[in-house]
Amino acid sequence: MPKYNVSKSFNWQGTITDKVALVCRMFGLSIDRLTERKAVYSCQLQINTGDIVYISGPSGAGKSVLLRELEKSIPPSDRVNLDRIKLPKDKTLIDCIDGDLLDSLKMLSTAGLNDCFCILNQPRNLSDGQKYRFRLAMALAANKKFIFADEFSSELDRITAAVISYNIYKFAKRTGTTFILASSHNDILLDLSPDVLIATELSGTTEVIYKRARK
């Protein structure tokens, strides 16, 4: 079972201006303590093939940092990140997905795109939520071992987010694709049913929770 140790630290960087010094005085913070401050985000976890890893927590708690560090530990040939998928400009959705017609329709449907007029539209004409779902469909069709998505389903209405989360759960178990997802939304946990939950806190602490005990 692959084990992953990820850690990223950030030292305070800035210039001690008059305003910075005044803010430090207001909060009883010494300049030395400010300049020595280091934010550390780290976790250790085990990931099986086909797992759904969900990084959750409030904004600023390090979710994106941990996702990026996990992504770096995976060979580029084995992963795809939704944020880096460029949308084709001059083809309809159905023609952008490789494979035969039925497989292409399945990928689009899994990502919540099953309206005829949407499928026959071009990506540039889609709403932001539809564009997000189309990137998800392209990621599913890329046939990679790992799919990474920051702010997973954040742009979607919550009913659609729940449906897609359940579809992702089924897709992961059927294909063995591993998903590394991050979001501050917890209303999709029941439908997504993550195998590994990484709970982050503003204090920088993280807790790794497994759905089933790992040896």
Secondary structure as UniProt FT lines:
FT   STRAND          3..11
FT   HELIX           18..26
FT   TURN            27..28
FT   HELIX           31..36
FT   STRAND          38..46
FT   TURN            49..50
FT   STRAND          52..56
FT   TURN            59..60
FT   HELIX           63..72
FT   HELIX           76..78
FT   STRAND          79..81
FT   HELIX           82..84
FT   HELIX           93..96
FT   HELIX           101..110
FT   TURN            111..112
FT   HELIX           116..119
FT   HELIX           123..125
FT   HELIX           128..141
FT   TURN            142..143
FT   STRAND          146..149
FT   TURN            150..155
FT   HELIX           158..175
FT   STRAND          178..183
FT   TURN            187..188
FT   HELIX           189..192
FT   STRAND          196..200
FT   TURN            202..203
FT   STRAND          206..210
//
